[in-house]
Amino acid sequence: MTATDPHPAPVPPRADPGAPLATDVRIAVNRLSRTLRAQKADTTVSDAQFSALALLHREGPMSLADLSRHEGVTPPSMTKTVTVLIDRGLLTKDDHGDDRRKVLLDPTPAGRALVVQTRQRRDGWLTPRLADLTPGERKTLAAATDIMRRLAAQ
């Protein structure tokens, strides 16, 4: 019991009490990530394709080189991803403007709709589960989310 929360939520036991915290965090994050990734509006779009499409939706049009850099993959690998998205009508290539050798990649209306629908599905899966948590658990999870963002940025 604390001064701020007279009824703190019980802390569940770690999956393997002998395992290091790094192992428990990695396993939990991977399981949740896998479950959320499965909530795509179109399951034929790969995770890499969706990630590139969602980045362009969020950040706006960018060149293949910039997209590759943001996603942490090589330009040849990103070319394959982009080609599939263009062939499926989810992405367009537009003139860069200043440099005729470059193109800007931008989601089509169908690509934007896929990103929005997928985000809604993922939030729709997660929201009721978060609502089932106690206020203390939600507060702990919010703090953990900030910590995970910092870890991911390192």
FIFI-318560 format. One record per residue (C-alpha): x, y, z. Coordinates in steps of 0.02 Angstrom, whole numbers, padded with zeros to 5 digits, always signed. Layout:
N
XYZ...
//
This chain:
154
+00000+00000+00000+00064+00173-00045+00007+00349-00008-00045+00373-00190-00135+00208-00219-00214+00122-00069-00249-00035-00172-00100-00066-00285-00118-00200-00416-00028-00361-00375+00130-00384-00474+00117-00544-00575+00262-00664-00559+00393-00657-00695+00373-00789-00830+00532-00873-00770+00593-00811-00601+00769-00868-00644+00776-00775-00810+00855-00604-00824+00740-00454-00843+00805-00430-01021+00738-00602-01068+00567-00571-00991+00550-00400-01075+00606-00467-01243+00483-00612-01238+00337-00504-01181+00370-00368-01311+00390-00496-01450+00228-00586-01405+00128-00425-01398+00208-00361-01558+00168-00524-01650-00013-00517-01592-00032-00335-01645+00053-00363-01813-00075-00498-01850-00215-00368-01838-00183-00302-02015-00327-00252-02127-00242-00349-02267-00142-00499-02210-00061-00519-02382+00041-00361-02351+00204-00410-02266+00262-00326-02106+00404-00240-02201+00283-00177-02334+00161-00113-02203+00301-00030-02105+00361+00066-02258+00184+00114-02306+00142+00171-02129+00302+00275-02119+00259+00364-02281+00081+00392-02219+00146+00467-02056+00297+00566-02120+00242+00611-02296+00322+00576-02465+00507+00534-02468+00638+00464-02584+00687+00282-02589+00853+00324-02506+00767+00415-02363+00640+00276-02341+00779+00146-02339+00874+00246-02208+00720+00269-02097+00678+00084-02107+00858+00027-02082+00867-00078-02240+00972-00070-02398+00906+00023-02551+00897-00139-02654+00791-00219-02518+00678-00066-02508+00663-00066-02698+00585-00240-02689+00465-00185-02552+00416-00027-02646+00391-00121-02810+00264-00236-02729+00171-00089-02651+00167+00003-02818+00109-00153-02911-00032-00175-02783-00088+00006-02805-00041+00056-02627+00103+00173-02671+00144+00297-02809+00306+00369-02876+00302+00555-02911+00433+00673-02980+00550+00742-02847+00540+00916-02923+00718+00978-02897+00806+00821-02957+00732+00729-03106+00834+00573-03064+00741+00553-02898+00562+00508-02862+00456+00533-02709+00357+00386-02642+00183+00423-02576+00038+00311-02523-00113+00306-02638-00287+00330-02563-00297+00139-02552-00129+00134-02463-00184+00269-02340-00347+00176-02308-00251+00015-02273-00142+00104-02144-00293+00185-02060-00393+00023-02057-00246-00074-01987-00216+00054-01851-00401+00047-01807-00397-00144-01798-00243-00142-01688-00315-00009-01573-00480-00105-01574-00390-00261-01514-00287-00171-01382-00410-00043-01311-00529-00164-01223-00382-00259-01150-00310-00098-01080-00482-00054-01010-00480-00217-00912-00323-00163-00821-00333-00076-00653-00293+00110-00648-00128+00067-00564-00084-00057-00700-00123+00071-00836-00013+00198-00746+00128+00071-00736+00106+00027-00919+00111+00211-00969+00275+00232-00875+00343+00072-00955+00293+00137-01127+00400+00292-01102+00545+00183-01047+00525+00069-01198+00526+00220-01315+00690+00277-01238+00764+00102-01256+00710+00094-01438+00789+00263-01475+00961+00209-01413
//
